[in-house]
Amino acid sequence: MNPDELQKLAALSRLKFTDEQLESFAEQFNNVVEFVGKVSAEDLGDVEPMLSVNESVNVFREDVVGECLTTEEALRNAPKKNEAFFKVPKVL
Amino acid sequence: MKSGYEAVIGLEVHAQLKTESKAFCSCPTVYGAQPNVNVCPICLGHPGTLPVLNENLVAFAVRMGLATNCSIREHSTFSRKNYFYPDLPKGYQISQYSDPICYNGWVEIETDAGEKNIGITRIHMEEDAGKSIHDLDIDTLVDLNRSGIPLIEIVSEPDIRTAHEAYQYLLGIRQTLVFLGICDGNLEEGSLRCDANVSVRKKGDTHLNTKSEVKNLNSFRNVEKAIGYEIDRQIALMEDGNEVQHQTMMWDAGSGKTKVMRSKEEAHDYRYFAEPDLLGVTVDSVMIEKQTGLIPELGLQKKRRFMLEYGLPAYDAAILTDDVQLALYYEEACQALSERSEEACKMVSNWILTELMREMSEKKVNIRETGIGAAQLASLVDVVANGSISHKVAKEILPDMFGSDVTAQQIIKERGLEQVSDESTIKELVAQVLLVNAESVEKLKQGKTNLFGFLVGQALKASGGSANPSVVCSIMKEALEMEVGE
């Protein structure tokens, strides 16, 4: 991964880095990717990918309404609010 | 569409499922609540919370898949679709990626050129995002009531060729969702949403040209208009030797145009990966059997049966079967007819399509809320069919049946409205009238034939409007001819 690719990833995550940070993060990323790459080098043609260590399926919740937060509770941690709404910088 | 070209259209339809609670938490899904009341730490995306799958999200998705001839995947999983937007508090949407629960289906539509099958690529389960309100000048406001409401996304194959076919397809999908009882199907309120992928090519070409994606198709009329506009725009570009850009277009109903929303150059990179907080879903034969059993007779099937069984024209059958309640009401009314003839069944349809549907739209109620039961309507058709009252009188007494449980027979009896068709009674009546109006009879004999109508009118008047006009007419004619003969 080069700094340009990292820059794109950062933009997608709405993060801003300096050039020095990009350089150093790119290096760290590459270490991780290289490490994981060792797994790819193995011949795993017959092995099903394991998405979870828990192999049970169909862990459902019955379709029943439970309790919600109050609006006041829901907005308690919001940096900005407007009456009952979360307020965020203009996006459109 | 300009000749020599054809459009290649695929639709992506998002349907909000009518579950009681959200997809991954137990908050209610009701529409139109005060902002941020149906929220909890899970759908607010608080750190450390875990989603638990609503069993009905799976059940409803499977039901829709079966109803649209899809294969049902035995084992499927959830993935995270990552993007940053203020109304998506987790920073990702829980969705399905490479293993959607339903795939490879088809639905039949009726087009001007006959029947046609439109392929369904996939149906997958996901959650809705919250709602951003941009009306303010400076800030955007976010309501997270909708966050986590279960959706299915139904993706069609690019089998659709015209804006009208797209409209028909969407109508069919909507009808199926509503008949299955899993979605309200309301485009205006957003419980059904539609995006269209549109490209055009020279007729006969087999390759696909660059497509654009059209969003904001928030009514059936707009779906057809927007796609039609986009097709024409792309053809015009090609005619001028320009290339169609890979863009997301926004339909603006006000100006009747599509506008560039974003270019795909800056396209999202969703970085899908397996959702580690949810386990897989296995659909076994028991679930499939159960969901199959919950599929009622669907739209086109019902329409065709109505045409066959009740002898209805396609127009009537289409309207009656577009609304489950209406269809049920119609069948109940026909069932209650004392004599079920094709004419009587058509009369039932006429009453529903005119008087009752007018009542429904004026009062904004459904057929059950109009206040006239199916059996009552049948009684009204009965008395017109057997000649007890004329259609005109039937129309007059209909308003008195709304909100009561009286039958037409009861009203007629109460008010002595019964049309007299008994010949001997009418003969007597006619004789009386001819006697009283001897002068007119004389003039009529001398050639003033237009007096015949006058005499019939006198007879009807003398009966207080209860005499059957056609019987009066024929008896009057008979009587006069007799007199002429003498």
Interface residues (C-beta under 8 A of the other chain):
Chain A: K8 L12 S13 R14 L51 S52 N54 S56 V57 N58 V59 F60 R61 E62 D63 V64 V65 G66 E67 C68 L69 T70 T71 A74 L75 K80 N82 E83 A84 F85 F86 K87 V88 P89 K90 V91 L92
Chain B: T19 E20 S21 F24 C25 S26 C27 P28 Q34 P35 N36 V37 N38 V39 C40 P41 L44 V52 L53 N54 E55 N56 V58 H75 T77 N82 Y83 F84 Y85 P86 S132 I133 H134 L136 I138 D139 T140 L141 V142 D143 L144 H268 D269 R271 A274 P276 L279 G280 V281 T282
